[in-house]
Amino acid sequence: MEIIHKIGRRKTAVARVYLSQGTGNITINSRDLNEYFPTATLQYKIKQAFTLTETVDTYDVKVNVYGGGNTGQAEAIRLALSRAMCEIDAENRLTLKPEGLLTRDPRMVERKKFGQKKARKKFQFSKR
């Protein structure tokens, strides 16, 4: 099996995932998964595609991720891994799609407008 390359995005985070046959090593920005994401929730999010398709410890994953925060990066990696799992076997799509793992979350930060304090908040109004 050759290396599969997929991209996942969430908010401003961009994750490039390289999937190859292996023993289940997950490396993120040249660091181990447990070191990069110490919380169990974020580790679960990343491994979710493997657990649903029952392919835990069968692939080695190398990830380059930048931008955004912890959660945004974890969800970007999850999307990229889900897309890679679909390319490996088309039947994986039937298990991942109902869980919402193949949907790109479009929610982004709304831009700040001029004449206002933030995106929607206005400057304080003084009547007198």
C-alpha positions as CSV (number, residue, x, y, z in Angstrom):
1,M,0.0,0.0,0.0
2,E,1.3,3.4,-0.9
3,I,1.1,6.5,1.3
4,I,-2.4,8.2,1.2
5,H,-2.4,12.0,1.6
6,K,-5.5,13.9,2.6
7,I,-6.3,17.4,4.0
8,G,-8.8,18.4,6.7
9,R,-9.8,21.9,7.8
10,R,-11.7,23.3,10.8
11,K,-11.9,27.0,11.6
12,T,-8.4,28.2,10.8
13,A,-6.7,24.9,11.4
14,V,-5.3,22.9,8.4
15,A,-4.2,19.3,8.8
16,R,-2.2,17.3,6.2
17,V,-2.4,13.6,7.0
18,Y,-0.1,10.9,5.5
19,L,-1.5,7.4,6.1
20,S,0.5,4.2,5.5
21,Q,0.4,0.5,6.5
22,G,1.9,0.0,10.0
23,T,1.4,-0.7,13.7
24,G,-0.8,2.3,14.8
25,N,1.9,5.0,15.5
26,I,0.3,8.5,15.3
27,T,2.9,11.3,15.0
28,I,1.7,15.0,15.0
29,N,4.3,17.7,14.1
30,S,7.1,15.2,14.9
31,R,5.6,14.6,18.3
32,D,3.7,11.6,19.8
33,L,-0.1,11.8,19.9
34,N,-0.2,11.7,23.8
35,E,2.4,14.4,24.0
36,Y,0.7,16.8,21.5
37,F,-2.8,16.2,22.7
38,P,-2.7,15.4,26.5
39,T,-6.4,15.4,27.0
40,A,-8.4,12.1,26.5
41,T,-11.2,13.9,24.6
42,L,-9.0,15.2,21.8
43,Q,-7.2,11.8,21.6
44,Y,-10.6,10.1,21.3
45,K,-11.6,12.6,18.5
46,I,-8.5,11.7,16.5
47,K,-8.9,7.9,16.9
48,Q,-12.7,8.0,16.2
49,A,-12.4,7.2,12.5
50,F,-10.3,4.1,13.3
51,T,-12.6,2.9,16.1
52,L,-15.7,3.1,13.9
53,T,-14.1,1.3,11.0
54,E,-12.4,-1.2,13.4
55,T,-8.9,-0.6,12.0
56,V,-7.2,0.4,15.2
57,D,-3.4,-0.3,15.1
58,T,-3.3,-1.2,11.4
59,Y,-2.1,2.2,10.0
60,D,0.8,4.6,10.8
61,V,-0.3,8.2,10.7
62,K,2.0,11.2,10.2
63,V,0.3,14.6,10.5
64,N,1.4,18.2,9.8
65,V,-1.1,20.6,11.4
66,Y,-1.0,24.4,11.8
67,G,-3.3,27.2,12.7
68,G,-6.2,27.4,15.1
69,G,-6.4,26.0,18.6
70,N,-6.3,22.5,20.2
71,T,-9.9,21.5,19.3
72,G,-9.8,22.9,15.8
73,Q,-6.6,21.1,15.1
74,A,-8.0,17.8,16.5
75,E,-11.2,18.1,14.4
76,A,-9.2,19.0,11.3
77,I,-7.1,15.8,11.8
78,R,-10.3,13.8,12.3
79,L,-11.8,15.0,9.0
80,A,-8.6,14.2,7.1
81,L,-8.3,10.7,8.6
82,S,-12.0,10.0,7.8
83,R,-11.4,11.1,4.2
84,A,-8.3,8.8,4.0
85,M,-10.3,5.8,5.4
86,C,-12.9,6.3,2.7
87,E,-10.2,6.2,0.0
88,I,-8.9,2.9,1.5
89,D,-12.3,1.2,1.4
90,A,-15.5,2.7,0.0
91,E,-17.6,0.7,2.5
92,N,-16.1,2.8,5.3
93,R,-18.1,5.7,4.0
94,L,-21.3,4.0,5.1
95,T,-20.1,3.9,8.7
96,L,-18.5,7.3,8.9
97,K,-21.1,9.4,7.1
98,P,-24.0,8.9,9.6
99,E,-21.6,9.9,12.4
100,G,-20.9,13.2,10.7
101,L,-17.2,12.6,10.3
102,L,-17.1,13.4,6.6
103,T,-18.8,16.8,6.9
104,R,-16.6,19.9,6.8
105,D,-17.8,22.2,9.6
106,P,-18.3,25.6,7.9
107,R,-18.4,27.7,11.1
108,M,-15.8,30.4,11.1
109,V,-15.1,33.5,13.2
110,E,-17.1,36.4,11.9
111,R,-15.0,39.4,10.9
112,K,-15.0,42.6,12.9
113,K,-16.8,45.5,11.2
114,F,-15.6,49.1,11.2
115,G,-17.5,51.5,13.5
116,Q,-18.2,48.6,15.9
117,K,-16.4,47.1,18.9
118,K,-16.5,43.5,17.6
119,A,-18.3,41.6,14.9
120,R,-21.7,42.3,16.3
121,K,-21.1,44.3,19.5
122,K,-21.5,48.1,19.1
123,F,-19.7,50.8,20.9
124,Q,-21.5,52.1,24.1
125,F,-24.3,54.5,23.2
126,S,-24.6,57.7,25.2
127,K,-27.9,59.6,25.0
128,R,-26.6,62.7,26.8
